[in-house]
């Protein structure tokens, strides 16, 4: 399938809705928060009669670990999945979470799915989620220029010719998504977030090409 651009206006509207969700006054609490987040993404679907939920645990040293999201029957709040290690393995996540999620088989659906997945994993403020929670997707030239105007130093600038997110879907249910992200954390930069959706719904996300290097940023 061909890679397609997602309309900038639609991507920005979704980003604005997510930002409002981040700024809500009520505290983050499962399962209400994760399902309210899911509702912002109309092209992402959850199996009928199921809801999303998650567990929050800490290491022996008291460090909050990444959330452990899962899907469970909507009428059974006692249902808890079993994960063997501190961090769930890929096959465990597929079995407990991803196989219950799907998305509209279109580039726009793949974009929303990849965006939702990284937002879901960042629901709780922890050192694992800090970089994304402080980051901002960039979907237009004005937002790109605004970030540059605030930077103290910019090197290796490679101005994009197009700021729209891009995505594709394949017949086997897999997909690819790519969009710009600004992060002030650790290494301040603007880069492409690369998401690969596998046929079983798992999403592998990695930082890709850097288009603006701003040096040392905020420390976690």
N, C-alpha and C positions, 0 to 999 in steps of 0.2 A: 504494500500500500504506500501511496505517496505521503510524504510529510506535509502537513497543512498548518497554516497559521491560524491561531485562535483570535477572533475579533478582539481588538484592544479594549473596546468599551465593555464587553462582557467580562473579560478578565479583570479589569479594574473594578467593576461593580462587585464582583465576587471578593476581591481583595478588601474592598471597603467594608463589606459585610463581615468578613473575618476580623478585621480590625475592631469593629464595634463589639464583636463577641469577646475579643481580648479585653476590651475596656469596660465590660459589664461590671456593675458594682457588687453583685453577689459572688460569694466564694466558689471556687471550683469544687464540685462534689459529684462523685459517680452515683448513679448512672445518668443523672439529668444532663450534666454538662456535655458528655460525649455524644449523646443523642441530639441535643440542641445544635451541636457543631455539625453533625451529619445532616441535619435538616437544611443547612445553608447550601448544600451541594445537591441540586435537584437531579443530576445525572448519575448519582451514586446511590445504589440500592442495597438494602439489607433483606435477607430472607424473611418471608412473611412469618409473623408470630414470634420473631426474635427481636431483641434489643442488644445494644452494645453496653458493655460494662468493663470495669478494669479494677485491678488490685494495685495498691501502693505499699511497698515494703522498703525496709532499710537494711543496709549491710550491718555486720556486727560492730562496725565502727560508728554507726549512726548516720551514715551517708544515705540519702534517699536514692533508691535505685530507679531505673526507668520503669514507667508504668507497665503493667502486664494486661493488655487489653484482650477481651474475648467477647464472643457473642453467646448469649444465653436465651433460653425461653423467656418470653416476656412475663409469664405468670409464675416464674420460679426464681425468686431473688436469693434463694439459698444455694443455687447451683454455682460451683466454683471449679475452675479447671485445675488440672495438676501439671505443673512444670517442674522438670527435674533440677535445673540449675538456677543460679541467680538471674541469669539473662535467658529468656526463652530461645530455644533453637528454632531454626527456620521451619522444620517440619511440624513442630509444635504450634507455631503461629499459624501455619496453613490450616491445620486441623481444628484449632480452637477459634480462629478469627477469619482468615482470608477466604476460606471456602464459603462463608456466609455472605460475603460482600461481592457485589458485581457493579458494573457500570454500563452506561449506554455505549454501544459499540460504534463509537465515532471518535474523531480526534478530540472534540470538546468533552466527551465523556471520559476519555483517558486523562486529559488535563485535570478535570475536576477530581478524578480518583487519586492521581498522584499528589495533588495539592491537599486533599483531605487526609491522606495517610500521614504526611509529615506533620500536619496540624494535630491530628489525633495523638501521635506519639509525643507531642510537645505540650499536652494539656497541663501537666504539673510543672511548676518551676523547680528545676533541679539542675545540677551541673551538666547533665546530659542534654537537657532541653534548652539551656540558656542561649546558645548561639542562635538557634532558630527563632526563639521568642523575641530576641532583639533584632532579628533580621527583617528586611522588607523586600518583598518581590517588586520588581521593576517591570512595568508593562508599557511605558511610553517614554518619549524623549525628555519631556518636562521633568519627570521624576528622576531620570538619569542625570540631567543637568543640575537639579537641585542638590543631589548627593555630592556631585563634584564641586559645587560652589561652597559647600561646608567643609570640604577636606583641607587639611593643612598641607598635605603633600600628595601628589598624584604622579605615578610613574607607570610606564608601559601601558599607556592609554590606547585602547583599540575600540574606537567608537563603532557600535553596531550599525548596520545599514537598516535593520528592522528590529523593533523592540517587542513585537508580539510574541507570546509563547508559541511554540510549535509542538505538534504531536502527530502521532500516527497510530493506527491499530492494525493488527494482522488477523487473518482468518482463524488462527488458533487461540485467539483471545488475549494474546500478548500485545504490548504497546511500548511506545517510547514517548517521553515528554521532556521538553527542554525550555527553561525560562531563566531570566536574569534575576539575581538576588544580590542585595547589598547587605553586608554584615559588618557591624562595628566591633565585633567581639574577637579578641585574640589577634588575628591577622585581618585588619580592616581592608575590605576589597569588594569589588563587584565581580561576580562570577556567574557562570551558567550552572544551574542545578540540573543534573542529568538523572532522569528517572527511567528505570527499565521495569516494566510490568511483565511478569511471567504468566504463562497460561493458567497457573493455579491461583492467581491473584496476588501473589507476593510482589512487593515493590522494593527494588534495590535502588537506593538514591546515593549519589556521589557528587562532590563538587568537581566541576569540570573546568573549562577554559576560563582564565581570569582576563577581564577586559579593562580593569582599572585597579592598580595596586596602590594602596594608601598607607602601607607600612603597619607598624605596631598599633593595635587598637586597644579597646578596653580589655582588662584582664578579668577572667572568670572569677 
